[in-house]
Amino acid sequence: MTHAPPLPPPTVDLASLTAAQPRPPWRTAARRVVRNRLALAGLVIIGGLVAAAVLAPVLAREHPNAAGIWAVAPRESRAAPSAAHPLGTDQLGRDQLSRMLYGARVSLVIGFAAVSLAIVAGTLLGALAGYLGGWVDTVVMRLMDVMLAFPSILLALAIVALTGPGLMNVLLAVGIISIPNYARIVRSSVLAERHKEYVDATVALGASRRRVLFRHVLPNSLSPLIVAASLGIGTAILDAAGLGFLGLGGRPPLAEWGLMLSDNRQKLFSEWWLVATPGVAIMLTVLGFNLLGDGLRDVLDPRLRGRRG
């Protein structure tokens, strides 16, 4: 009786197994963002702005508040762009390029800090209103409706008038006026998530309401918030610049774009570069965040995915 030869061991194609493994969600989202033209353009603009702010001490030709030799040479005041001063000098002979670079730091800090404050408060209020419902939902959303009834810039002016001028008070004012937008977004997302099957299953397993909300419902409701935050940073920078232009923001000699516009607004037709540079910087910053937000909306919303890019 002959025995059949033993079968060879099965071969495993490691390459195919590796390729079959799903990519992490963050990597998939990052690839979609890079492939989206709007998001990529926004990232390029924001990346250049962040690089300029971080490298301001290296790129700036002098300290932003250095008055040069204005006291003994008045011709250095409001000098036209030249090799020594690529963006000219202001009324005190200070290098405009140096002040623009340091002003980027102030604008980015205000934008990110104000939006962070609004997101934390708005997310908490919107999540509680959407998940608990009842009188909590009624009280929170009616309060948000009252805040939205006022024009945002007028509400910010009222807050700064009560707290006093200053960069920190402007940051708080811009953050407070943005809370209703994020609260409404989070509430609507939580309302859409709280009745899904996975939430019912988690509740049936005995999970507490707090655990269900903060561990399951809220993490799945953050996609619209990410888009709103990217758009909100540009709006916060624009609002802060507007308050600075009105003299309610940073105090001299702080290098802040809105304050720089206010200081040189009467020289629009004679020394136009002093007005154009901070104005263009504000415009490009807001444009960059708006492009990024629009691209993120296309990437994160499955209904819009693939329509543009």
C-alpha angles and dihedrals in degrees: 000000000000123000121223114245114259116265116251115252114265115264119232120210103217092186093058092047091051092048091049094057112102118248119244111267093241091055092050091049091048091053091051092049092051091049093050110091096208094049092045092051090050091049091052092052094044092044091054091048093049091047091051091050095047094045095042094115089053099040098040114096092213141353110298092239097044108122094200113206096325092128093062100025112042090182087077088068112097092354117180120249111287141153090277093047111022092190097031127240133283130236091288096047094256118151108259094206092056091050092048092054093050090043089060088063092054094047094048093048091050093046098048096038095048093047091046090054092048093047095051094048096037094047093051094047095043094046093050092045094048098043102037097037119175119079092346090060092045096050096044097046095044088054089051090049091054091052092047091051089072121071105256096235092050091050090049090050090051092050093049090046089056096043099035132245118302142111094260092050090050089052091052093046094051091047094049095050089053096054097087093056094056093040092056093046094050093044093054091047092049091049089054093049105040096074097049122116097252090057092051090048092051091050091048089055089060102258115158121248091248092053092047092050101044100031102038117010101040098047089054091050100057103088095087088044092058091054092046091049093053090051092042095058091063091047091049091052090049093049092048091050090050092053090046090052089055090053095251099108131059118359124231133304089032114116101233123150097228092048090048090054091050094049093053103032093108091058096056095124100034104039097019094162091069089060098034097056099058091037093053090044091055091046094050092046093052090043092052094052092043091052091048092049092048091049093048089052090055091047099045099038108077091201091062098035112121097012093099133015 
